[in-house]
């Protein structure tokens, strides 16, 4: 298992061609390991990385089933080498991508083994993966700007230059608290509320929704869309759109909590749960 998880800190995450990476790895494995077996194992590793909310191995589509021992070993590696998490993150650039957005179909994720233990139920110390995966404001703004340009170009291309001129980058101009980032329009002039989620990683990389964003999506099912911009540093950057029932079918996993100072009990004392000393 240790040999397999070396793929976390070595290519192809860093960009080395798969063939070269596979050849180097086979030298460390038993001779009876076939190329297809290596491919399958890397797809299993990608599945675990997706489950943990981390970048999966580029070029290896996540498989749905994997050994629980593999997930435990990957967590052990990440905990033992905190710098590995930062190496998995790509650094944002100042320049906008040279190519416009290209729309793709939403990806299909393989069904997982529902009987396996969740990451939160495994023993041991758990890194804050949500915090480590969060991408900075600069990258988010890049994705939003690309979506604004895409919507304006699309509307002009369909003969609605008047509506294109009304497309607004609301997250920048009105503040990031409305529940969406871009106000656009359908061809017949109806408003469309677009939430933009941006990553430099692959299409299956998990993203994060606030309670306000989720509530807005649920209350505007006919006019709300979520644009998942991925591979934002590539040429071209790409996105897929979720709208209507697609958004309601998202698999939602709570990763943060809102904490409040405990209220006083009727005797005028705060509840301590026996933790004072």
KAKA-V280786 format. One record per pair of residues at least 12 apart in sequence whose C-alpha atoms are under 8 Angstrom apart, sorted by the first residue. I is the first residue (numbers start at 0). GAP is how many residues later the second one is. D is the distance in Angstrom with one decimal. If there is no record, write none. Layout:
# KAKA-V280786
i->I gap->GAP d->D
i->I gap->GAP d->D
This chain:
# KAKA-V280786
i->0 gap->69 d->6.9
i->0 gap->72 d->7.2
i->1 gap->71 d->7.5
i->2 gap->25 d->7.3
i->2 gap->26 d->7.5
i->3 gap->37 d->7.7
i->3 gap->38 d->7.9
i->4 gap->40 d->7.8
i->4 gap->68 d->7.5
i->4 gap->69 d->6.4
i->4 gap->72 d->7.7
i->6 gap->35 d->7.9
i->7 gap->49 d->7.8
i->7 gap->76 d->7.9
i->8 gap->75 d->6.4
i->8 gap->78 d->7.8
i->8 gap->79 d->7.8
i->11 gap->45 d->6.6
i->11 gap->46 d->6.4
i->11 gap->47 d->7.7
i->12 gap->43 d->7.9
i->12 gap->44 d->5.4
i->12 gap->45 d->5.7
i->12 gap->75 d->7.4
i->14 gap->43 d->7.9
i->17 gap->41 d->7.4
i->21 gap->13 d->7.4
i->21 gap->16 d->7.3
i->38 gap->21 d->7.3
i->39 gap->23 d->7.8
i->41 gap->15 d->7.4
i->41 gap->18 d->6.3
i->42 gap->14 d->7.9
i->42 gap->17 d->5.1
i->42 gap->18 d->5.6
i->42 gap->19 d->4.6
i->42 gap->20 d->5.2
i->43 gap->18 d->6.1
i->43 gap->19 d->5.3
i->43 gap->20 d->7.4
i->43 gap->21 d->6.8
i->43 gap->22 d->5.5
i->44 gap->12 d->7.6
i->44 gap->17 d->7.4
i->44 gap->21 d->7.9
i->44 gap->25 d->7.4
i->44 gap->26 d->7.9
i->45 gap->14 d->6.7
i->45 gap->15 d->6.9
i->45 gap->16 d->4.8
i->45 gap->17 d->7.3
i->46 gap->14 d->8.0
i->46 gap->15 d->4.4
i->46 gap->16 d->5.5
i->46 gap->17 d->6.3
i->46 gap->18 d->7.7
i->46 gap->19 d->7.6
i->47 gap->18 d->7.7
i->47 gap->22 d->7.8
i->47 gap->23 d->5.8
i->47 gap->26 d->8.0
i->49 gap->12 d->7.6
i->49 gap->154 d->7.4
i->49 gap->155 d->6.3
i->49 gap->156 d->6.9
i->50 gap->68 d->7.8
i->51 gap->67 d->7.0
i->51 gap->77 d->6.8
i->52 gap->76 d->6.4
i->52 gap->77 d->6.8
i->52 gap->80 d->6.9
i->52 gap->152 d->6.9
i->52 gap->153 d->5.6
i->53 gap->75 d->7.1
i->53 gap->79 d->6.3
i->53 gap->151 d->7.1
i->53 gap->152 d->7.7
i->54 gap->33 d->6.6
i->54 gap->34 d->7.5
i->54 gap->146 d->6.6
i->54 gap->147 d->7.6
i->54 gap->150 d->6.4
i->55 gap->146 d->7.7
i->55 gap->149 d->7.4
i->57 gap->144 d->7.5
i->61 gap->47 d->7.5
i->61 gap->48 d->7.1
i->62 gap->47 d->5.8
i->62 gap->48 d->7.9
i->62 gap->49 d->7.7
i->63 gap->45 d->7.7
i->63 gap->46 d->4.7
i->63 gap->47 d->4.9
i->63 gap->48 d->4.0
i->63 gap->49 d->6.6
i->64 gap->46 d->7.6
i->64 gap->47 d->5.3
i->64 gap->48 d->5.4
i->65 gap->47 d->7.6
i->67 gap->48 d->6.7
i->67 gap->49 d->7.5
i->71 gap->50 d->7.9
i->74 gap->51 d->7.9
i->78 gap->46 d->7.9
i->78 gap->47 d->7.6
i->78 gap->48 d->6.9
i->84 gap->47 d->7.2
i->85 gap->46 d->7.7
i->88 gap->44 d->7.7
i->89 gap->110 d->7.0
i->91 gap->46 d->7.3
i->91 gap->47 d->6.0
i->91 gap->141 d->8.0
i->92 gap->46 d->7.9
i->93 gap->44 d->7.8
i->95 gap->46 d->6.5
i->96 gap->135 d->7.2
i->96 gap->136 d->6.1
i->96 gap->137 d->7.3
i->96 gap->138 d->7.2
i->96 gap->139 d->7.6
i->96 gap->140 d->7.2
i->97 gap->137 d->7.0
i->97 gap->138 d->7.7
i->98 gap->136 d->5.7
i->98 gap->137 d->5.0
i->98 gap->138 d->6.9
i->99 gap->46 d->6.9
i->99 gap->49 d->7.9
i->99 gap->50 d->7.1
i->99 gap->136 d->6.3
i->99 gap->137 d->6.9
i->100 gap->45 d->6.4
i->100 gap->46 d->7.4
i->100 gap->49 d->6.4
i->100 gap->135 d->6.2
i->100 gap->136 d->5.2
i->100 gap->137 d->5.3
i->100 gap->138 d->6.9
i->101 gap->134 d->6.4
i->101 gap->135 d->6.3
i->101 gap->136 d->4.7
i->101 gap->137 d->6.3
i->102 gap->135 d->5.7
i->102 gap->136 d->5.1
i->102 gap->137 d->5.7
i->102 gap->138 d->8.0
i->103 gap->134 d->6.8
i->103 gap->135 d->6.0
i->103 gap->136 d->5.1
i->104 gap->135 d->5.7
i->104 gap->136 d->7.7
i->105 gap->134 d->5.3
i->105 gap->135 d->6.8
i->105 gap->136 d->7.5
i->106 gap->96 d->6.7
i->106 gap->97 d->6.8
i->108 gap->95 d->7.3
i->129 gap->125 d->6.9
i->134 gap->64 d->7.3
i->138 gap->59 d->6.9
i->138 gap->60 d->7.4
i->139 gap->56 d->7.8
i->139 gap->57 d->6.9
i->139 gap->58 d->5.5
i->139 gap->59 d->7.8
i->142 gap->53 d->6.8
i->142 gap->54 d->7.3
i->142 gap->55 d->5.4
i->142 gap->86 d->6.2
i->142 gap->89 d->7.0
i->143 gap->25 d->7.5
i->143 gap->37 d->7.0
i->143 gap->38 d->7.3
i->143 gap->52 d->6.0
i->143 gap->54 d->8.0
i->144 gap->24 d->7.6
i->146 gap->35 d->7.8
i->146 gap->49 d->7.7
i->146 gap->80 d->8.0
i->147 gap->19 d->7.0
i->147 gap->20 d->7.2
i->147 gap->21 d->6.5
i->147 gap->34 d->6.7
i->150 gap->13 d->7.1
i->150 gap->16 d->7.4
i->150 gap->33 d->6.8
i->151 gap->12 d->4.5
i->151 gap->13 d->7.1
i->151 gap->15 d->6.6
i->154 gap->32 d->7.0
i->157 gap->29 d->7.4
i->159 gap->27 d->6.8
i->162 gap->21 d->7.9
i->162 gap->22 d->6.7
i->162 gap->26 d->7.1
i->163 gap->20 d->7.8
i->163 gap->21 d->8.0
i->165 gap->18 d->7.4
i->166 gap->15 d->7.4
i->166 gap->16 d->5.7
i->166 gap->17 d->4.8
i->166 gap->18 d->7.2
i->167 gap->14 d->5.8
i->167 gap->15 d->5.2
i->167 gap->16 d->6.8
i->168 gap->12 d->6.3
i->168 gap->13 d->4.8
i->168 gap->14 d->6.6
i->169 gap->12 d->5.3
i->169 gap->13 d->6.5
i->176 gap->35 d->7.7
i->177 gap->34 d->7.9
i->177 gap->35 d->7.8
i->178 gap->16 d->7.2
i->178 gap->33 d->5.7
i->178 gap->34 d->4.3
i->178 gap->35 d->7.7
i->178 gap->36 d->7.9
i->178 gap->37 d->5.6
i->178 gap->38 d->7.7
i->179 gap->13 d->5.9
i->179 gap->14 d->5.4
i->179 gap->15 d->4.3
i->179 gap->16 d->7.5
i->179 gap->33 d->6.7
i->179 gap->36 d->7.9
i->180 gap->12 d->7.5
i->180 gap->13 d->5.9
i->180 gap->14 d->5.0
i->180 gap->15 d->6.2
i->181 gap->12 d->5.0
i->181 gap->13 d->6.6
i->181 gap->14 d->7.7
i->189 gap->33 d->8.0
i->190 gap->32 d->6.6
i->191 gap->31 d->4.9
i->191 gap->32 d->5.8
i->191 gap->33 d->7.2
i->192 gap->30 d->6.1
i->192 gap->31 d->4.7
i->192 gap->32 d->6.2
i->193 gap->30 d->6.0
i->193 gap->31 d->4.9
i->193 gap->32 d->5.6
i->193 gap->33 d->6.7
i->194 gap->18 d->7.9
i->194 gap->29 d->7.8
i->194 gap->30 d->6.4
i->194 gap->31 d->4.8
i->194 gap->32 d->6.2
i->195 gap->30 d->6.0
i->195 gap->31 d->4.9
i->195 gap->32 d->6.1
i->195 gap->33 d->7.0
i->196 gap->29 d->7.5
i->196 gap->30 d->6.3
i->196 gap->31 d->5.0
i->196 gap->32 d->5.9
i->197 gap->30 d->6.1
i->197 gap->31 d->4.6
i->197 gap->32 d->5.8
i->197 gap->34 d->7.1
i->198 gap->30 d->6.3
i->198 gap->31 d->4.8
i->198 gap->32 d->6.3
i->198 gap->33 d->6.2
i->199 gap->30 d->5.5
i->199 gap->31 d->4.2
i->199 gap->32 d->4.8
i->199 gap->33 d->5.8
i->199 gap->34 d->7.9
i->200 gap->29 d->5.9
i->200 gap->30 d->5.1
i->200 gap->31 d->7.7
i->201 gap->28 d->5.8
i->201 gap->29 d->5.9
i->202 gap->25 d->7.7
i->202 gap->26 d->7.9
i->202 gap->27 d->5.6
i->202 gap->28 d->7.6
i->202 gap->36 d->7.9
i->216 gap->30 d->7.5
i->217 gap->30 d->7.2
i->220 gap->22 d->7.2
i->220 gap->23 d->4.8
i->220 gap->24 d->7.3
i->221 gap->21 d->7.7
i->221 gap->22 d->5.8
i->222 gap->21 d->7.8
i->223 gap->19 d->6.2
i->223 gap->20 d->7.0
i->224 gap->16 d->6.6
i->224 gap->17 d->5.7
i->224 gap->18 d->4.4
i->224 gap->19 d->7.3
i->224 gap->22 d->8.0
i->225 gap->15 d->5.6
i->225 gap->16 d->5.1
i->225 gap->17 d->6.3
i->225 gap->21 d->7.6
i->226 gap->12 d->6.3
i->226 gap->13 d->5.8
i->226 gap->14 d->4.6
i->226 gap->15 d->6.5
i->227 gap->12 d->5.4
i->227 gap->13 d->6.3
i->227 gap->14 d->7.9
